[in-house]
Amino acid sequence: MQRATWERKIRSLFINMKILLLNKKIFFLIILISFLESCSSSPRFLIKDKNENEFGFTTNNDVLETQIGIASYYADQFNGKVTYSGEIYNMFGLSAAHPFYQMGTIIRVTNLSNGKSVVIPINDRMPYRSDRIIDLSLGTAQKLDMINVGITEVKVEVLKWGNGKK
C-alpha cells in the first residue's frame, strides 16, 4: 500500500514538473518571440518617388521662374552665424543665398557643366553682384560637384515661392 502511494506521489510530482517545465518553455518562448519581434526591422521612411526630395518636389514640378548665371559658394567665414532668415548657417547643410528671392523660396539648382541638381531653400540674402546670381552653401556645392572650380554656371529654377522675409 505504501509503495502504491509513493508511486502515485512520484508520478504526480513528475507530471507537475512536466507541466511546470512546459510552462517555463512556453513562457521562455513568449519572451523570445517578443524580443525578436522588437528587434525586427520596421520601415523608418516612406517610399517616395525616386526623383522626389525632402521638400516633396520632383523633377516634373512646374517651374515658376528660371535664371541662368554664375554660382559661387560660401563656407567658413559665415558658419554658425545667423542668416537673414534668422536660421543659424550650417556650411554643410543644403541652402543658398539670393539677392532678391524671399526667404523660404524652394529652388532647384542645376550645375550646367555636369547636369547634377539639388533642391534647396533660400535662407540668406547675398549682396547684389552683376557677375553672380546665387551663393550656395558648401554642402550644396559638394552635391553639385563644384568645389574644385569654386564658381560655375548654373540654372536656378523656382519651384515654390517662399513666404519669409523679402
N, C-alpha and C positions, 0 to 999 in steps of 0.2 A: 504494500500500500504506500509506504513512504517513497519507494522508488518511482512509482507512477506519478506521485505528486511532484517529486523532484523533476521528473522528465517533463511534466506539463509546465512547471515553473521555468525550466530551462528553455523549452520550446517557446513559451510565451515571451521570455526575455529575448531570444533570438528574433522573434517576429517583431517585437518592439524596437530592437536595434536596427533591423532591416528597414522598418518604417522610418525611424529616425535618420538613418543613413540615406534613405531615399529622399526624405525631406531636405536633408542637407545638400544632396546633389541637386535637387530642384532649386533650392534657394541659391546655391552657387551658380547654377546655370542661368537663373534670372538675373543675378548680379552681373555675370559675364556678358550676357546679351545686352543689358542696359549700358554697360561700359563700352562695348563695341559699337553700339548704336550712337552713343555720344561722340565717339571718335571718328565716325564715318564722315566723309566729305559731304558738304552741302553747298549748293550754289551761293556764291557770295556776290555775284554780279549778274545783272540781267543781260541776256544776249541781245546785242544791238546790231543794227545794220553794220556791215564791215566798214563802210565809209563814214559812219557816224562818230562824232567826237563827244567830249564831255559836255558840250553845250547843247547837244541834240541836233546839230546841223549835219547834213550830209553833203556830198559833193553836188547833189542835184538841187540844192536850195536856190530860190530866186535871189539874184544879186541886185541890191538896191543902188549901188554906185561902184564904179571901178576907177582906180588910179594906177598908173604905171610910172615908176620912177626909182630912185636910188634909196636903198635902206641901209642903215648902219645899226650898230648895237652898242649898248652901254651896260656897264657891269660894276666893277669895284667901287668907283667913286660914289655911287648912289646907293649901294647895297645897304639895306637896313634903315634907310631914310624914308620919310613919309612922302608918298606920291601926291599928285594933285587931287586924286580921288579920295585921299585920306588913308589908303592902304599903305602898309609897310612894303617897300620894294624888296623883292627877292630876286636877285640876279639869275638864279637857277630856275625860277618859275617861268610860266608862259604868259607874257603880257607885252604891251607896247605903249609907246608914247606917240601922240599925233598932234600936229599943231592946231587942228580945228575940230575933230570929231568929239562928240560928247562922251563923257566917261561912261563906261559900261557898253559901248558900242562893240558888237561882235563882228570881227573881220576874219577873212581868210587871206593869208599872205602866201604867195607862191614865188619861190625863187625861180626866176626865168632861165637861169643858166643850167639848172638840173631838174626842174619840174617838181621839186619837193614842196609840199604846202602844209600849213598848220592853221588851225582856227583858234583865235585868241581874243581876249577882251582888251579894249583900250582902257588903261588905268592911270595914265600920266599924260602930262602936257609937255611938248617939246617946243623950243623956240622955232619960229618960222625961219626956214632956210630955203632959198630958191633951188639949191642943189640936192635936197633930201626931202622925201615925203613921209618917212617914218623912222623912228628909233625903236629897235627891238631889244627885249631882254636877252641876256646871254643864253638862257635856256631855249628861247625861241630861235636864236641864231644857230645854236647847235642842231636843233631839229631841222633847220633849213640848210644845214651843212655850209655855212658861210663864215665860219670862224677864221679860217686861214686867209681869206681875201679881205675881211673887215667890212667892206661895203659891196653891195651887189644890186643888180636891177631886179625889182620885184613887181608883182601885180598885187594890189590891195583891193579886195572885194568886200563891201559892206553887206553883211548878212542880216543884221538886226541893229537898228538904231538904239543907242543907249538912252537912259533917262536920268543920268547923273549930271554932274556939273558940266557947263558949257565951256 
